[in-house]
Amino acid sequence: MPYTEATGFRMYYEEHGSGFPLLMINGLGSDHLEWLHQLPAFGSRFRVIVFDNRGTGSSGVPPGPYTTAEMGDDAAALLRCLGIARSHVLGVSLGGMIAQELALRHPGLVERLVLGCTGPGGKLSVRPTPEAMAAFTLPKGEERETELRRMLPFLYTDACIRERPGEIEGFLRRRLEHPTPPEGYLSQLSAAVTHDASSRLGEIRAATLVITGDADRLVDWENSLRLAGRIPGARLVVLPGAPHRLFAETADAFNREVLRFLDTPQEQTAEQERPCSAVRGRRRRAGPSRTGRR
């Protein structure tokens, strides 16, 4: 099993496929197994690197609390350990916050950046509702499966929970068979809550795709509008009806948009760089509709 100590703790990682590198960074309490819907599609075109963040999966649990800055440094250390000078980077949720820090703190490593269902943090962020925050705390004495089922309405749509038991039970099984230690989970949660790249987003120089769903009940999709509005030349995609785990419930659409962005020739990306306009949705802002790319 591949590990590195380059991060200062024992970090687990895997590589799949060949081609230009693509580093994928997962979210709160998640490990590399959550990329099951992406690896077949992305591994056929890229050298995909997946790993377990500090505090979860098969990686070590260094003392917390953590910050997205140090977790971004972890990702940079992994790339350098693997001899990768430049890579595409995809992060979702907390992983998207880590990816922001990676792009800001180690700009030479990042070729293209994909930020999924995430936010900028700080005063620019639309915070989760009290109900959402309560669902992701870890009350003492509660069964782990009960905790996970409490989170489901904030991760998937009601229709998916009703109609796709295979997806839901698979998610629960992976989390139960590969649990995140409470100390690691809470340290990661602290990183998410304290993340703040809001004043530095204009310094990101990598071509960037911001992708979200307008049915996200955990990280309001307004956060993606604000991210895309502050990152120079960012492209924004809002998938209609997609929830927080859009990379699972709407994997085909998510993968298609990510691959379209990563496969776009560099010169075409440069031509498209212009201030990002907002998306028309619940808040009735001006701009393109939710049904397509900008």
N, C-alpha and C positions, 0 to 999 in steps of 0.2 A: 504494500500500500504506500503510495507516494506522500511523503511529508517533507516540509522544510522547517528549519529553525531560523531562517533568515529574518523572520518577523520578530524574533525575541521570545517566541513561544512555539509550540508544536502545531503547525498549520497543515491541515489535510487539503489536498488538491487532486484533480484529475485533468487529463487532456483527452480530447476527442477530435478526430478528423485531422485535416491538414490544410494548409493555405495560410492566408494572412491571419494573425492572431485576433481572437475575440475573447475578451475577459468578461465573464458574467458574474454579477454581484447580487446575491439574494437578500431577502428582507429579514425583518425581525423574527428571531426564533426559527428561521429556516436554514436548511442545509442544502448541499449540492443536489440532493435528490429531487428538489422541487422544479428542476429544469427538464423534467422528463418529456414535456411537450415541445421543448425547443431543440434538444440535442439532435434528433434525427434530421431536422430541417437545417440547422445551422452547422452541424458537424459535417455535412456533405459539401460545404463551401468554405469553411474556415477551420483553423486550428483553434478549437474552443477550449478555454481554460475555465473550469468551475472549481470552487473551493468553499470551505466552511469558514465563515467569519470567526473571529475570536469569540469564545463563549458558547459555541454551538457545534452540533454534529460531532465529527471526529477530531476537531481541533481542540487545543487546550483552552482552559478557562482562566486567563490571567486575572489578577485582582481588578475590580472595577471601581467606580463606574467608567464606562468607555466614552469616547468622543468620536464623531464621524471623521475628524481630522486624523486621529491615530489609526482609525480603521482604513482610511484612505492610504495612509502610509504603509499599512499591512499589505494592501493590494499592490502598491508600487514595489515593495520589497519582493513580493512573489514574482512579479514580471521580471524584475532584474535578476532574481535567482534563476529563472528559466532562460536567461539570455535574450529576453525580448526587449528590443529597443523602442518599439512603437506598436500599439495595439488599438483596435476598436474596443470600446468599453460600454457595456450595457448593465444598468442597475435598476432594480425595481423597489419601490417603497423605501425602507431604510437603505437598501442597496443603491437607490438613486441618489440619496443624500451622500452616501460614501463616494459614489461616482463623481458628484460635484466637487468634493474635496480632492479627489484624485486628480481631476482635470485642473483644479486651481493650484494645487501644491506641487504637481508633477506634470506640467503641461507638455513637456517633451515626450512623455510616454503615450499620450492619447491622440489617436488619429481621428476617430469619429466617436461621438458620445450619444448614447440613447438613454433617456431618463423616463422611466415608466412609473405611473401612479405614485408620484412623489411630490415633494414640496421644497420651497426655498428656506423655510425656517425663519425665525426672527419675527419682526413686525410685519413682514411681507406675507407671512403664512396665514392661511385660514385653518385654524386649529380643529381637531376632531371634536365632535359633540361630547358632552359628558357621558352619554350612553355608550358611545364608541370607546372612550377612554376606560370606562368601567369594565367593558367586556374584555379588555386586554390587560387588566391587572391580574395578579395571582393571589386570590384570597387563600388564606391558610386553611388546610384541611379539606379542600374540595378535590374531588376526583379529577384526574387530568382529562379524561374524556368529557366530563361535564364542562370543564374550562374551555376545551376546544369547541364544543358544540355551541357554547355561548358566543363564540367569535364568528360562527358561520354566517349569520345575516349581514355582517360587515365585510365579508370577504367574497361572497357569492350572491347572485340574485336569488330571489325566492323561487323563481321558476327552475333554476338549476338545482337548488336544494330538493325540490319536489321531484323533478323529472330525470335527474342524472345521478342516481345513487352510486354508480361506479366511481364517478369523479369525487363525490363527497366522502365516501367510505375509504377511497384510496388516500385522500388527504389525511383523514383521521388516522388511518393505519400507519402511514409514514411517520406522523408526529408521535404516535404512541410507541412505535417500535424504535424510534431514534429521538428520544426526548431531549430537549434543551435543558440543561441544569438551571434551576431557578436563579442562581447567582449570575449565570451568563445571560439569561433572558432579561433580568432587571438591569444589568449593566448595559445591554444593548438598548433597552427601552430608554434609559437615560440619554444615550447617544442620540436617539431619534428626537426626544423632547428638547434637548439643548442645541440641536443643529441650527446653525444660522450662517447661511452663505448669501443672505439677501443683499448685502452691500457690495459683494464681490462678483456677482454673476456677470457683470459686464466685462470682467477680465477673462472669461472663458473664451478661448480661441479655437477650440475644436469645432468642426461642423457638428451641429447638435439636432437631434430629433427628440421632441417631447411628446410622449404618447400617453393617453389616459382614457378612461371611460366616463360617460356622463351619469352612470349609475353607481359610482364609487361612494359608498357610505362611510368609508374610513378616512381617506384622504380626498377631501372635496376637490373636484376637478378645476375649480377656480385656481388652485395652486399651480396647476399646469399652465393655465393662461398667464399667470404672473411670472412663472419661470421663463416661458417662451418670450414674454415681452421684455425681459431683462437680458437674455443671452443673445449676443449679436448674431443675427442671421438665423436664429433657431426656426426649425419647422415644427409645426404643431399638428397632431392628429388626435381627434377625439372620436372614439368608437362609440356609436350610439348603443345604449343599453348595456354597456360593458361595466362590470363591477371592479372592485379593487384587484382581485386576482384575474385580471383580464388576460394575462399570459397563460392562464389555465382554462377558464371558462370560454374565452373567445380566442383560443390559441391560434387558429388558422388565420384570422384577421390580424392578430398581433404579429405573428411571424411574417406574414406577407408585407406588412408595412415596414417592419424592421429590415427585412432583406431588400426591399425596394430602396430604402434609404442607404443601406451599406453598399449596395451595388451601383448606386448612382455615380457616374464618373466624376472625379474631383472638379473638373472644370465646370460641369453643370451645377454642382453644389455651390461653387463660388458665384455663378451667375444668379442663383436663387437667393443669395444672401441679401436680405433687406429687413427692416424692422418688422417683427411679427405682429400681425393684427389679431385681435381677439376673436373668439368663436361664438357664434350665436347659439344660445341655449336657454337655460332657465332664467338667466339674468338679462336676456334679450339684448346682448351687446352687438355692436356692428361687426361685420366680418363674414367669412365663409361659413357654410352650414356645418353641422356636426357630422354629416354623412361622408365627408371626404377629407383629403389632405389639403393643406394650404399651399 
